[in-house]
Amino acid sequence: PFQAMLDLGTGTGRLLELFAPLYARAVGVDMSRDMLAVARANLDRAGLSRVQVRQGDIFLLPTQAGHFDFVTLHQVLHYLDDPAAAIREAARALAPGGRLLIADFAPHELEFLREEHNHLRLGFSHAQLAEWLQAAGLEVDRMIDLKPETASGAQKLTVTLCMARDPRMLIAGSEQLSGSQS
């Protein structure tokens, strides 16, 4: 369980619904007013009144720094010009000890996704994600690949799940110390 969740690129608000039993309050951010309207309708239908949705830029979040103990980037990075900048901004939103969950495609060669679905990137390696997370001051806890079941004729993609955490610890209410200091 956690106090505050931030879902970046919230889209339909599905992750906010899925994680609802685990948070006290949550915010979903998306650039698209249309998607936010869908998210709000879905969240209202699910009876989730402790969730806000806000229009905003993933590179300049409309939230306070260090305010969330759980941040998600679900199937967002492959649409971005600068995924590393989005990870840095997500890290900025994390409270000391907070966790960032990234779910996105592993490297693949399905070029048609660029044209048909506006993908700017064809997945990410574990090494690339780890490099961006470390540059943002986060520590990688775990990375796993979810491989699709094979189906004849279907092109399915492997999804990488990555959990990282902010190594800072909250001491005496508000002081922040690095987890590596003694």
N, C-alpha and C positions, 0 to 999 in steps of 0.2 A: 504493500500500500504506500501511497505517496500523497502529499498535500496538493501540489499544483502540477498540472500537465500542460504542455504546449505542443500542439500538432501543427507542424509547418507544411504548407501546401495541403491543407485539410481536405480540399475537394468536397466530397459528399458528407464528410464528418464521420465516416465509418470507423476510423480508429478511436475517435472520441466515444463512440457507442461501445466498441469492444472493450475499452479500458475503463469504462464508467464505474464498475464495482471497485476499482483500485484507487481512485482519486477523490479528493474533497472538492476541488474545483478545477476547471480546465478552460483553455483558450485555444481556438482553432484559427489559424491565419491563412488567408489565401488572397491572391491578386484579383481573382475573378469574382465580381459581384454576383454573377449568375450561379457560380458554384456555392458561394456563401448562402444564397437563398435556398438552394437545395439542402445544404448542410443544416441550416436553421430549421427547415421543415422536418427533416429526418430526426433531428435532436428533440424537437417539440413533440413529434409523434412518439418518440421513445420516452418522453417524460423527463428529459434531462435539463432541468432548469438551472443547474449550477455550471453550465457551460456557456461561454461567450464565443461568438465568431466575429472576427475583425478583418477588414480589408487591409492588406499591408504587403510590403515588399520583403521578401525573404532575406534580402541583403541589408535591410535597415528596418528591423522589427519594431512594431508599435507597442513594445513592452519594456519593462524595466530590466536592467541587467541583474543577473544573479537571483532571479525571482522564481524559477521553476526547478523542481527536483526530478522531472522526467520530461524529455523533449523527444519528439519523433520526426523523422524525415522518411516518409513512406512513399516509395516510387516517385521521387521528386528530382533527385540529383541528375538523372539522365536528360532532363529537360533544360538544364541550366548551362549558361556560358561559363560560369565560374563556380563549380561545386565546392571548391575549397573555401571560397568566401562565404557560402551558405553554411558550411560546417563551422567556420569561425564565429558567425553570428549566432548559430545555435549554441555553441559553447559559451558565448557571452551571456546568453539567457539562463544558463544553468546556475543553480545555487551550489555552494560548496558541497561536494559529495554527490551531486546530481548525476543522472545518467542520460545518455543520448542513445537512442535506438535508430539505426539506419537500416532500411530494407530497400534494396535496389538490385538491378540485374548484375550478374557476373558477366565478364567479357563474353561477347558473342559476335557473330558476323552477319546479322540480319539487317543489311543495309536498307531494305525497304521500309524499316521502321522510321528512318529519318524523314522520308517523303510522306508516308501515309499517317504517321502518328507524331511528327515533329520532335522525334528524339534527336538531341544534339550529340549524344554520346552513346556508344554501344557497350555499355556496362563498365564495371570497375573491378580491378584486381584487388585482392586482399592487401597487397603491398601499397597500392595507391591510396586506398581508404585509410590504412594505418598511418601513412605519411601525412595525410591531411589532418587526421585526428590529433596526431602528436604535435604538429605545427600549431594547432589550435589550443594546445595545452591540456589535451585529454589523454587518458590512458585506455588502451584497448583491453577490455575484459574478455571478450569472446567474439569469434567470427565463425560462422558456419554457412555452408551452402545447402540450399534446399533444391535438390534436383527434381525435375518434373518426371512424372511417370511417362514412359514412352507410349505414344499412340501413333499408329500408322498414318502417315501423311500430315500429321500436325507438327507445327514448329513451336516447340515449347522452350521456355528460357529458364535457366537456373537463377534463383534469387539468392543473394547474399544477405544474411542478417548479421549485423554488427552491433555489439553493445560496448559502449565506451563510458568512462566516468570522469568527472572532474575530481582530481586528486586533492583539492583543497578540503580542509576540514573546518567545521564551525566550532570555535572555541569560545567559551564564556559569553555565549549569546550572539556576539557580532564580529569578533576578531577572526580573520581568515589567515590560516597558516597552511603552507604547503604540506601535503601528506608525507613528503620526503624529509622534512626537518624533524629533529629530535627535541 
